[in-house]
Amino acid sequence: MELRPLVLAILEARPLYGYEIAQRARRRANLKWEEGTLYPLLHRLERDGFLASEWRRAPNGKDRKYYALTKKGKTALAKDRVDWKERVRVVSEILLGGRHGKPGRSAP
């Protein structure tokens, strides 16, 4: 599963720092992202222009890097959602029956 759409969707509401992103993924979908998965992805998305980042000081005095969607990131998320709906439709037809996969019939 590609993680980019999930990270972009998590960041849609507001900027978050890495640990918050991982926590939201865990709470919302029981996804357990390790640092070795999440942070390289965040850096790549920033490098590719989907995210922007800024350092902020937390109330405890610790500096945290917050990530936010850019215009390019919002556009990519909208496209990812359209693509996802199509994938779900096709897989559902195959697994649950329908035009591409009625039980008991071979698909053309």
Backbone atoms as SQL, in Angstrom:
CREATE TABLE atoms (id INTEGER PRIMARY KEY, chain TEXT, resi INTEGER, resn TEXT, atom TEXT, x REAL, y REAL, z REAL);
INSERT INTO atoms VALUES
  (1, 'A', 1, 'MET', 'N', 0.846, -1.173, 0.000),
  (2, 'A', 1, 'MET', 'CA', 0.000, 0.000, 0.000),
  (3, 'A', 1, 'MET', 'C', 0.895, 1.240, 0.000),
  (4, 'A', 2, 'GLU', 'N', 0.578, 2.154, -0.870),
  (5, 'A', 2, 'GLU', 'CA', 1.322, 3.405, -0.913),
  (6, 'A', 2, 'GLU', 'C', 0.879, 4.293, 0.248),
  (7, 'A', 3, 'LEU', 'N', 1.841, 4.854, 0.952),
  (8, 'A', 3, 'LEU', 'CA', 1.538, 5.651, 2.148),
  (9, 'A', 3, 'LEU', 'C', 1.320, 7.128, 1.862),
  (10, 'A', 4, 'ARG', 'N', 1.779, 7.601, 0.712),
  (11, 'A', 4, 'ARG', 'CA', 1.660, 9.029, 0.421),
  (12, 'A', 4, 'ARG', 'C', 0.238, 9.553, 0.603),
  (13, 'A', 5, 'PRO', 'N', -0.785, 8.921, 0.009),
  (14, 'A', 5, 'PRO', 'CA', -2.136, 9.462, 0.174),
  (15, 'A', 5, 'PRO', 'C', -2.587, 9.510, 1.633),
  (16, 'A', 6, 'LEU', 'N', -2.151, 8.547, 2.418),
  (17, 'A', 6, 'LEU', 'CA', -2.547, 8.528, 3.827),
  (18, 'A', 6, 'LEU', 'C', -1.925, 9.685, 4.589),
  (19, 'A', 7, 'VAL', 'N', -0.646, 9.939, 4.352),
  (20, 'A', 7, 'VAL', 'CA', 0.022, 11.057, 5.022),
  (21, 'A', 7, 'VAL', 'C', -0.601, 12.379, 4.586),
  (22, 'A', 8, 'LEU', 'N', -0.850, 12.534, 3.305),
  (23, 'A', 8, 'LEU', 'CA', -1.459, 13.776, 2.825),
  (24, 'A', 8, 'LEU', 'C', -2.838, 13.983, 3.449),
  (25, 'A', 9, 'ALA', 'N', -3.626, 12.923, 3.551),
  (26, 'A', 9, 'ALA', 'CA', -4.966, 13.036, 4.140),
  (27, 'A', 9, 'ALA', 'C', -4.890, 13.387, 5.618),
  (28, 'A', 10, 'ILE', 'N', -3.943, 12.816, 6.335),
  (29, 'A', 10, 'ILE', 'CA', -3.787, 13.126, 7.756),
  (30, 'A', 10, 'ILE', 'C', -3.418, 14.596, 7.945),
  (31, 'A', 11, 'LEU', 'N', -2.638, 15.137, 7.031),
  (32, 'A', 11, 'LEU', 'CA', -2.201, 16.534, 7.140),
  (33, 'A', 11, 'LEU', 'C', -3.197, 17.532, 6.559),
  (34, 'A', 12, 'GLU', 'N', -4.287, 17.047, 6.018),
  (35, 'A', 12, 'GLU', 'CA', -5.248, 17.937, 5.366),
  (36, 'A', 12, 'GLU', 'C', -5.831, 18.973, 6.331),
  (37, 'A', 13, 'ALA', 'N', -6.122, 18.582, 7.546),
  (38, 'A', 13, 'ALA', 'CA', -6.793, 19.475, 8.495),
  (39, 'A', 13, 'ALA', 'C', -5.870, 20.564, 9.025),
  (40, 'A', 14, 'ARG', 'N', -4.625, 20.191, 9.332),
  (41, 'A', 14, 'ARG', 'CA', -3.701, 21.174, 9.903),
  (42, 'A', 14, 'ARG', 'C', -2.295, 20.608, 9.920),
  (43, 'A', 15, 'PRO', 'N', -1.292, 21.478, 10.042),
  (44, 'A', 15, 'PRO', 'CA', 0.086, 20.998, 10.135),
  (45, 'A', 15, 'PRO', 'C', 0.302, 20.165, 11.405),
  (46, 'A', 16, 'LEU', 'N', 1.120, 19.143, 11.274),
  (47, 'A', 16, 'LEU', 'CA', 1.449, 18.255, 12.394),
  (48, 'A', 16, 'LEU', 'C', 2.934, 17.922, 12.341),
  (49, 'A', 17, 'TYR', 'N', 3.478, 17.516, 13.475),
  (50, 'A', 17, 'TYR', 'CA', 4.857, 17.023, 13.477),
  (51, 'A', 17, 'TYR', 'C', 4.828, 15.500, 13.359),
  (52, 'A', 18, 'GLY', 'N', 5.967, 14.915, 13.073),
  (53, 'A', 18, 'GLY', 'CA', 6.040, 13.504, 12.731),
  (54, 'A', 18, 'GLY', 'C', 5.363, 12.567, 13.709),
  (55, 'A', 19, 'TYR', 'N', 5.628, 12.735, 15.002),
  (56, 'A', 19, 'TYR', 'CA', 5.028, 11.852, 15.992),
  (57, 'A', 19, 'TYR', 'C', 3.505, 11.964, 15.977),
  (58, 'A', 20, 'GLU', 'N', 2.980, 13.182, 15.798),
  (59, 'A', 20, 'GLU', 'CA', 1.525, 13.362, 15.721),
  (60, 'A', 20, 'GLU', 'C', 0.942, 12.642, 14.512),
  (61, 'A', 21, 'ILE', 'N', 1.644, 12.696, 13.401),
  (62, 'A', 21, 'ILE', 'CA', 1.186, 12.008, 12.190),
  (63, 'A', 21, 'ILE', 'C', 1.093, 10.509, 12.467),
  (64, 'A', 22, 'ALA', 'N', 2.138, 9.954, 13.064),
  (65, 'A', 22, 'ALA', 'CA', 2.148, 8.524, 13.380),
  (66, 'A', 22, 'ALA', 'C', 1.027, 8.168, 14.353),
  (67, 'A', 23, 'GLN', 'N', 0.793, 9.010, 15.355),
  (68, 'A', 23, 'GLN', 'CA', -0.260, 8.753, 16.337),
  (69, 'A', 23, 'GLN', 'C', -1.647, 8.788, 15.694),
  (70, 'A', 24, 'ARG', 'N', -1.874, 9.726, 14.813),
  (71, 'A', 24, 'ARG', 'CA', -3.178, 9.791, 14.129),
  (72, 'A', 24, 'ARG', 'C', -3.395, 8.570, 13.250),
  (73, 'A', 25, 'ALA', 'N', -2.352, 8.131, 12.556),
  (74, 'A', 25, 'ALA', 'CA', -2.464, 6.925, 11.729),
  (75, 'A', 25, 'ALA', 'C', -2.796, 5.727, 12.603),
  (76, 'A', 26, 'ARG', 'N', -2.203, 5.676, 13.780),
  (77, 'A', 26, 'ARG', 'CA', -2.453, 4.558, 14.688),
  (78, 'A', 26, 'ARG', 'C', -3.872, 4.614, 15.236),
  (79, 'A', 27, 'ARG', 'N', -4.320, 5.789, 15.658),
  (80, 'A', 27, 'ARG', 'CA', -5.667, 5.928, 16.231),
  (81, 'A', 27, 'ARG', 'C', -6.756, 5.720, 15.192),
  (82, 'A', 28, 'ARG', 'N', -6.575, 6.269, 14.005),
  (83, 'A', 28, 'ARG', 'CA', -7.636, 6.233, 12.996),
  (84, 'A', 28, 'ARG', 'C', -7.696, 4.924, 12.230),
  (85, 'A', 29, 'ALA', 'N', -6.544, 4.265, 12.047),
  (86, 'A', 29, 'ALA', 'CA', -6.545, 3.076, 11.184),
  (87, 'A', 29, 'ALA', 'C', -5.676, 1.942, 11.717),
  (88, 'A', 30, 'ASN', 'N', -5.246, 2.061, 12.948),
  (89, 'A', 30, 'ASN', 'CA', -4.395, 1.044, 13.559),
  (90, 'A', 30, 'ASN', 'C', -3.131, 0.782, 12.743),
  (91, 'A', 31, 'LEU', 'N', -2.629, 1.826, 12.072),
  (92, 'A', 31, 'LEU', 'CA', -1.380, 1.716, 11.319),
  (93, 'A', 31, 'LEU', 'C', -0.223, 2.023, 12.257),
  (94, 'A', 32, 'LYS', 'N', 0.793, 1.189, 12.216),
  (95, 'A', 32, 'LYS', 'CA', 1.956, 1.377, 13.081),
  (96, 'A', 32, 'LYS', 'C', 3.165, 1.681, 12.204),
  (97, 'A', 33, 'TRP', 'N', 3.411, 2.965, 12.005),
  (98, 'A', 33, 'TRP', 'CA', 4.530, 3.394, 11.179),
  (99, 'A', 33, 'TRP', 'C', 5.763, 3.572, 12.037),
  (100, 'A', 34, 'GLU', 'N', 6.828, 2.951, 11.632),
  (101, 'A', 34, 'GLU', 'CA', 8.107, 3.104, 12.313),
  (102, 'A', 34, 'GLU', 'C', 8.795, 4.362, 11.795),
  (103, 'A', 35, 'GLU', 'N', 9.740, 4.886, 12.590),
  (104, 'A', 35, 'GLU', 'CA', 10.472, 6.077, 12.172),
  (105, 'A', 35, 'GLU', 'C', 11.157, 5.869, 10.832),
  (106, 'A', 36, 'GLY', 'N', 11.664, 4.661, 10.608),
  (107, 'A', 36, 'GLY', 'CA', 12.357, 4.363, 9.359),
  (108, 'A', 36, 'GLY', 'C', 11.455, 4.351, 8.146),
  (109, 'A', 37, 'THR', 'N', 10.154, 4.334, 8.367),
  (110, 'A', 37, 'THR', 'CA', 9.173, 4.409, 7.286),
  (111, 'A', 37, 'THR', 'C', 8.672, 5.827, 7.125),
  (112, 'A', 38, 'LEU', 'N', 8.241, 6.431, 8.223),
  (113, 'A', 38, 'LEU', 'CA', 7.568, 7.727, 8.161),
  (114, 'A', 38, 'LEU', 'C', 8.498, 8.877, 7.807),
  (115, 'A', 39, 'TYR', 'N', 9.620, 9.010, 8.494),
  (116, 'A', 39, 'TYR', 'CA', 10.453, 10.192, 8.286),
  (117, 'A', 39, 'TYR', 'C', 11.089, 10.263, 6.902),
  (118, 'A', 40, 'PRO', 'N', 11.571, 9.167, 6.343),
  (119, 'A', 40, 'PRO', 'CA', 12.046, 9.258, 4.953),
  (120, 'A', 40, 'PRO', 'C', 10.927, 9.664, 3.984),
  (121, 'A', 41, 'LEU', 'N', 9.715, 9.172, 4.241),
  (122, 'A', 41, 'LEU', 'CA', 8.582, 9.553, 3.390),
  (123, 'A', 41, 'LEU', 'C', 8.291, 11.043, 3.525),
  (124, 'A', 42, 'LEU', 'N', 8.263, 11.559, 4.751),
  (125, 'A', 42, 'LEU', 'CA', 8.030, 12.993, 4.953),
  (126, 'A', 42, 'LEU', 'C', 9.093, 13.829, 4.248),
  (127, 'A', 43, 'HIS', 'N', 10.341, 13.429, 4.359),
  (128, 'A', 43, 'HIS', 'CA', 11.422, 14.168, 3.692),
  (129, 'A', 43, 'HIS', 'C', 11.268, 14.132, 2.174),
  (130, 'A', 44, 'ARG', 'N', 10.885, 12.971, 1.641),
  (131, 'A', 44, 'ARG', 'CA', 10.695, 12.857, 0.188),
  (132, 'A', 44, 'ARG', 'C', 9.520, 13.716, -0.277),
  (133, 'A', 45, 'LEU', 'N', 8.413, 13.689, 0.486),
  (134, 'A', 45, 'LEU', 'CA', 7.253, 14.505, 0.113),
  (135, 'A', 45, 'LEU', 'C', 7.580, 15.992, 0.171),
  (136, 'A', 46, 'GLU', 'N', 8.392, 16.372, 1.129),
  (137, 'A', 46, 'GLU', 'CA', 8.821, 17.775, 1.201),
  (138, 'A', 46, 'GLU', 'C', 9.725, 18.116, 0.018),
  (139, 'A', 47, 'ARG', 'N', 10.689, 17.259, -0.252),
  (140, 'A', 47, 'ARG', 'CA', 11.606, 17.482, -1.374),
  (141, 'A', 47, 'ARG', 'C', 10.857, 17.587, -2.702),
  (142, 'A', 48, 'ASP', 'N', 9.792, 16.767, -2.844),
  (143, 'A', 48, 'ASP', 'CA', 9.033, 16.742, -4.098),
  (144, 'A', 48, 'ASP', 'C', 7.959, 17.826, -4.169),
  (145, 'A', 49, 'GLY', 'N', 7.855, 18.646, -3.136),
  (146, 'A', 49, 'GLY', 'CA', 6.948, 19.792, -3.173),
  (147, 'A', 49, 'GLY', 'C', 5.531, 19.532, -2.689),
  (148, 'A', 50, 'PHE', 'N', 5.249, 18.350, -2.137),
  (149, 'A', 50, 'PHE', 'CA', 3.908, 18.042, -1.633),
  (150, 'A', 50, 'PHE', 'C', 3.691, 18.596, -0.227),
  (151, 'A', 51, 'LEU', 'N', 4.777, 18.774, 0.506),
  (152, 'A', 51, 'LEU', 'CA', 4.720, 19.286, 1.870),
  (153, 'A', 51, 'LEU', 'C', 5.697, 20.438, 2.035),
  (154, 'A', 52, 'ALA', 'N', 5.364, 21.311, 2.953),
  (155, 'A', 52, 'ALA', 'CA', 6.289, 22.347, 3.414),
  (156, 'A', 52, 'ALA', 'C', 6.471, 22.101, 4.909),
  (157, 'A', 53, 'SER', 'N', 7.603, 22.542, 5.443),
  (158, 'A', 53, 'SER', 'CA', 7.827, 22.322, 6.870),
  (159, 'A', 53, 'SER', 'C', 8.349, 23.596, 7.522),
  (160, 'A', 54, 'GLU', 'N', 8.156, 23.636, 8.831),
  (161, 'A', 54, 'GLU', 'CA', 8.733, 24.725, 9.622),
  (162, 'A', 54, 'GLU', 'C', 8.980, 24.207, 11.033),
  (163, 'A', 55, 'TRP', 'N', 10.028, 24.734, 11.630),
  (164, 'A', 55, 'TRP', 'CA', 10.343, 24.381, 13.006),
  (165, 'A', 55, 'TRP', 'C', 9.560, 25.274, 13.938),
  (166, 'A', 56, 'ARG', 'N', 8.970, 24.668, 14.968),
  (167, 'A', 56, 'ARG', 'CA', 8.225, 25.408, 15.996),
  (168, 'A', 56, 'ARG', 'C', 8.672, 24.917, 17.363),
  (169, 'A', 57, 'ARG', 'N', 8.650, 25.816, 18.310),
  (170, 'A', 57, 'ARG', 'CA', 8.975, 25.445, 19.682),
  (171, 'A', 57, 'ARG', 'C', 7.697, 25.036, 20.407),
  (172, 'A', 58, 'ALA', 'N', 7.713, 23.852, 20.975),
  (173, 'A', 58, 'ALA', 'CA', 6.569, 23.335, 21.742),
  (174, 'A', 58, 'ALA', 'C', 6.554, 23.993, 23.122),
  (175, 'A', 59, 'PRO', 'N', 5.418, 23.934, 23.813),
  (176, 'A', 59, 'PRO', 'CA', 5.338, 24.516, 25.158),
  (177, 'A', 59, 'PRO', 'C', 6.399, 23.964, 26.121),
  (178, 'A', 60, 'ASN', 'N', 6.850, 22.747, 25.883),
  (179, 'A', 60, 'ASN', 'CA', 7.880, 22.169, 26.755),
  (180, 'A', 60, 'ASN', 'C', 9.290, 22.620, 26.372),
  (181, 'A', 61, 'GLY', 'N', 9.384, 23.494, 25.361),
  (182, 'A', 61, 'GLY', 'CA', 10.677, 24.024, 24.939),
  (183, 'A', 61, 'GLY', 'C', 11.373, 23.214, 23.864),
  (184, 'A', 62, 'LYS', 'N', 10.816, 22.091, 23.494),
  (185, 'A', 62, 'LYS', 'CA', 11.416, 21.231, 22.473),
  (186, 'A', 62, 'LYS', 'C', 11.034, 21.732, 21.078),
  (187, 'A', 63, 'ASP', 'N', 12.004, 21.767, 20.179),
  (188, 'A', 63, 'ASP', 'CA', 11.726, 22.151, 18.791),
  (189, 'A', 63, 'ASP', 'C', 11.176, 20.952, 18.030),
  (190, 'A', 64, 'ARG', 'N', 10.128, 21.212, 17.248),
  (191, 'A', 64, 'ARG', 'CA', 9.510, 20.167, 16.439),
  (192, 'A', 64, 'ARG', 'C', 9.325, 20.667, 15.017),
  (193, 'A', 65, 'LYS', 'N', 9.513, 19.772, 14.076),
  (194, 'A', 65, 'LYS', 'CA', 9.332, 20.108, 12.666),
  (195, 'A', 65, 'LYS', 'C', 7.906, 19.762, 12.272),
  (196, 'A', 66, 'TYR', 'N', 7.141, 20.789, 11.920),
  (197, 'A', 66, 'TYR', 'CA', 5.749, 20.612, 11.509),
  (198, 'A', 66, 'TYR', 'C', 5.676, 20.557, 9.986),
  (199, 'A', 67, 'TYR', 'N', 4.815, 19.670, 9.506),
  (200, 'A', 67, 'TYR', 'CA', 4.610, 19.499, 8.070),
  (201, 'A', 67, 'TYR', 'C', 3.204, 19.947, 7.702),
  (202, 'A', 68, 'ALA', 'N', 3.089, 20.611, 6.556),
  (203, 'A', 68, 'ALA', 'CA', 1.802, 21.095, 6.056),
  (204, 'A', 68, 'ALA', 'C', 1.704, 20.805, 4.570),
  (205, 'A', 69, 'LEU', 'N', 0.470, 20.621, 4.107),
  (206, 'A', 69, 'LEU', 'CA', 0.245, 20.420, 2.675),
  (207, 'A', 69, 'LEU', 'C', 0.528, 21.698, 1.907),
  (208, 'A', 70, 'THR', 'N', 1.142, 21.555, 0.768),
  (209, 'A', 70, 'THR', 'CA', 1.282, 22.667, -0.164),
  (210, 'A', 70, 'THR', 'C', 0.124, 22.583, -1.167),
  (211, 'A', 71, 'LYS', 'N', 0.052, 23.531, -2.057),
  (212, 'A', 71, 'LYS', 'CA', -0.966, 23.477, -3.112),
  (213, 'A', 71, 'LYS', 'C', -0.789, 22.197, -3.939),
  (214, 'A', 72, 'LYS', 'N', 0.462, 21.864, -4.244),
  (215, 'A', 72, 'LYS', 'CA', 0.744, 20.633, -4.991),
  (216, 'A', 72, 'LYS', 'C', 0.286, 19.412, -4.200),
  (217, 'A', 73, 'GLY', 'N', 0.474, 19.434, -2.892),
  (218, 'A', 73, 'GLY', 'CA', 0.033, 18.325, -2.043),
  (219, 'A', 73, 'GLY', 'C', -1.477, 18.191, -2.028),
  (220, 'A', 74, 'LYS', 'N', -2.186, 19.317, -1.982),
  (221, 'A', 74, 'LYS', 'CA', -3.655, 19.282, -1.999),
  (222, 'A', 74, 'LYS', 'C', -4.168, 18.734, -3.325),
  (223, 'A', 75, 'THR', 'N', -3.531, 19.146, -4.408),
  (224, 'A', 75, 'THR', 'CA', -3.907, 18.644, -5.727),
  (225, 'A', 75, 'THR', 'C', -3.658, 17.143, -5.827),
  (226, 'A', 76, 'ALA', 'N', -2.510, 16.696, -5.321),
  (227, 'A', 76, 'ALA', 'CA', -2.181, 15.268, -5.352),
  (228, 'A', 76, 'ALA', 'C', -3.173, 14.472, -4.512),
  (229, 'A', 77, 'LEU', 'N', -3.561, 15.003, -3.359),
  (230, 'A', 77, 'LEU', 'CA', -4.523, 14.304, -2.503),
  (231, 'A', 77, 'LEU', 'C', -5.864, 14.154, -3.209),
  (232, 'A', 78, 'ALA', 'N', -6.310, 15.200, -3.885),
  (233, 'A', 78, 'ALA', 'CA', -7.577, 15.121, -4.621),
  (234, 'A', 78, 'ALA', 'C', -7.499, 14.036, -5.697),
  (235, 'A', 79, 'LYS', 'N', -6.387, 13.973, -6.416),
  (236, 'A', 79, 'LYS', 'CA', -6.208, 12.937, -7.445),
  (237, 'A', 79, 'LYS', 'C', -6.113, 11.556, -6.811),
  (238, 'A', 80, 'ASP', 'N', -5.398, 11.448, -5.705),
  (239, 'A', 80, 'ASP', 'CA', -5.275, 10.159, -5.014),
  (240, 'A', 80, 'ASP', 'C', -6.645, 9.642, -4.580),
  (241, 'A', 81, 'ARG', 'N', -7.520, 10.534, -4.150),
  (242, 'A', 81, 'ARG', 'CA', -8.862, 10.112, -3.725),
  (243, 'A', 81, 'ARG', 'C', -9.667, 9.575, -4.904),
  (244, 'A', 82, 'VAL', 'N', -9.573, 10.224, -6.039),
  (245, 'A', 82, 'VAL', 'CA', -10.267, 9.745, -7.239),
  (246, 'A', 82, 'VAL', 'C', -9.714, 8.374, -7.634),
  (247, 'A', 83, 'ASP', 'N', -8.396, 8.259, -7.647),
  (248, 'A', 83, 'ASP', 'CA', -7.764, 6.979, -7.995),
  (249, 'A', 83, 'ASP', 'C', -8.179, 5.882, -7.022),
  (250, 'A', 84, 'TRP', 'N', -8.222, 6.212, -5.728),
  (251, 'A', 84, 'TRP', 'CA', -8.590, 5.228, -4.714),
  (252, 'A', 84, 'TRP', 'C', -10.021, 4.732, -4.923),
  (253, 'A', 85, 'LYS', 'N', -10.935, 5.645, -5.207),
  (254, 'A', 85, 'LYS', 'CA', -12.330, 5.251, -5.437),
  (255, 'A', 85, 'LYS', 'C', -12.433, 4.271, -6.598),
  (256, 'A', 86, 'GLU', 'N', -11.652, 4.509, -7.637),
  (257, 'A', 86, 'GLU', 'CA', -11.674, 3.602, -8.788),
  (258, 'A', 86, 'GLU', 'C', -11.087, 2.240, -8.418),
  (259, 'A', 87, 'ARG', 'N', -9.999, 2.229, -7.676),
  (260, 'A', 87, 'ARG', 'CA', -9.406, 0.958, -7.248),
  (261, 'A', 87, 'ARG', 'C', -10.385, 0.166, -6.391),
  (262, 'A', 88, 'VAL', 'N', -11.038, 0.841, -5.466),
  (263, 'A', 88, 'VAL', 'CA', -12.005, 0.171, -4.595),
  (264, 'A', 88, 'VAL', 'C', -13.143, -0.397, -5.425),
  (265, 'A', 89, 'ARG', 'N', -13.607, 0.363, -6.406),
  (266, 'A', 89, 'ARG', 'CA', -14.706, -0.103, -7.261),
  (267, 'A', 89, 'ARG', 'C', -14.307, -1.370, -8.004),
  (268, 'A', 90, 'VAL', 'N', -13.134, -1.361, -8.610),
  (269, 'A', 90, 'VAL', 'CA', -12.687, -2.500, -9.412),
  (270, 'A', 90, 'VAL', 'C', -12.452, -3.719, -8.528),
  (271, 'A', 91, 'VAL', 'N', -11.765, -3.535, -7.414),
  (272, 'A', 91, 'VAL', 'CA', -11.497, -4.671, -6.526),
  (273, 'A', 91, 'VAL', 'C', -12.804, -5.211, -5.957),
  (274, 'A', 92, 'SER', 'N', -13.723, -4.341, -5.606),
  (275, 'A', 92, 'SER', 'CA', -15.013, -4.793, -5.076),
  (276, 'A', 92, 'SER', 'C', -15.781, -5.606, -6.106),
  (277, 'A', 93, 'GLU', 'N', -15.742, -5.166, -7.348),
  (278, 'A', 93, 'GLU', 'CA', -16.427, -5.924, -8.391),
  (279, 'A', 93, 'GLU', 'C', -15.835, -7.322, -8.533),
  (280, 'A', 94, 'ILE', 'N', -14.521, -7.406, -8.441),
  (281, 'A', 94, 'ILE', 'CA', -13.872, -8.707, -8.591),
  (282, 'A', 94, 'ILE', 'C', -14.140, -9.589, -7.377),
  (283, 'A', 95, 'LEU', 'N', -13.966, -9.044, -6.190),
  (284, 'A', 95, 'LEU', 'CA', -14.119, -9.851, -4.977),
  (285, 'A', 95, 'LEU', 'C', -15.563, -10.146, -4.627),
  (286, 'A', 96, 'LEU', 'N', -16.437, -9.195, -4.868),
  (287, 'A', 96, 'LEU', 'CA', -17.822, -9.328, -4.417),
  (288, 'A', 96, 'LEU', 'C', -18.799, -9.644, -5.538),
  (289, 'A', 97, 'GLY', 'N', -18.300, -9.719, -6.741),
  (290, 'A', 97, 'GLY', 'CA', -19.169, -9.987, -7.877),
  (291, 'A', 97, 'GLY', 'C', -19.490, -8.705, -8.613),
  (292, 'A', 98, 'GLY', 'N', -20.124, -8.844, -9.727),
  (293, 'A', 98, 'GLY', 'CA', -20.436, -7.680, -10.539),
  (294, 'A', 98, 'GLY', 'C', -19.869, -7.856, -11.925),
  (295, 'A', 99, 'ARG', 'N', -19.783, -6.791, -12.629),
  (296, 'A', 99, 'ARG', 'CA', -19.380, -6.793, -14.025),
  (297, 'A', 99, 'ARG', 'C', -18.092, -7.575, -14.274),
  (298, 'A', 100, 'HIS', 'N', -17.084, -7.423, -13.402),
  (299, 'A', 100, 'HIS', 'CA', -15.791, -8.070, -13.638),
  (300, 'A', 100, 'HIS', 'C', -15.608, -9.389, -12.910),
  (301, 'A', 101, 'GLY', 'N', -16.488, -9.743, -12.031),
  (302, 'A', 101, 'GLY', 'CA', -16.192, -10.939, -11.272),
  (303, 'A', 101, 'GLY', 'C', -17.407, -11.598, -10.634),
  (304, 'A', 102, 'LYS', 'N', -18.429, -11.847, -11.425),
  (305, 'A', 102, 'LYS', 'CA', -19.593, -12.537, -10.856),
  (306, 'A', 102, 'LYS', 'C', -19.173, -13.935, -10.449),
  (307, 'A', 103, 'PRO', 'N', -19.577, -14.333, -9.247),
  (308, 'A', 103, 'PRO', 'CA', -19.233, -15.689, -8.812),
  (309, 'A', 103, 'PRO', 'C', -19.751, -16.726, -9.823),
  (310, 'A', 104, 'GLY', 'N', -18.888, -17.698, -10.095),
  (311, 'A', 104, 'GLY', 'CA', -19.289, -18.779, -10.992),
  (312, 'A', 104, 'GLY', 'C', -19.054, -18.481, -12.464),
  (313, 'A', 105, 'ARG', 'N', -18.586, -17.278, -12.780),
  (314, 'A', 105, 'ARG', 'CA', -18.314, -16.935, -14.179),
  (315, 'A', 105, 'ARG', 'C', -16.884, -16.511, -14.325),
  (316, 'A', 106, 'SER', 'N', -16.300, -16.812, -15.431),
  (317, 'A', 106, 'SER', 'CA', -14.945, -16.365, -15.719),
  (318, 'A', 106, 'SER', 'C', -15.000, -14.971, -16.286),
  (319, 'A', 107, 'ALA', 'N', -14.068, -14.154, -15.846),
  (320, 'A', 107, 'ALA', 'CA', -13.987, -12.807, -16.405),
  (321, 'A', 107, 'ALA', 'C', -13.428, -12.907, -17.809),
  (322, 'A', 108, 'PRO', 'N', -13.917, -12.058, -18.737),
  (323, 'A', 108, 'PRO', 'CA', -13.428, -12.126, -20.129),
  (324, 'A', 108, 'PRO', 'C', -11.976, -11.766, -20.232);
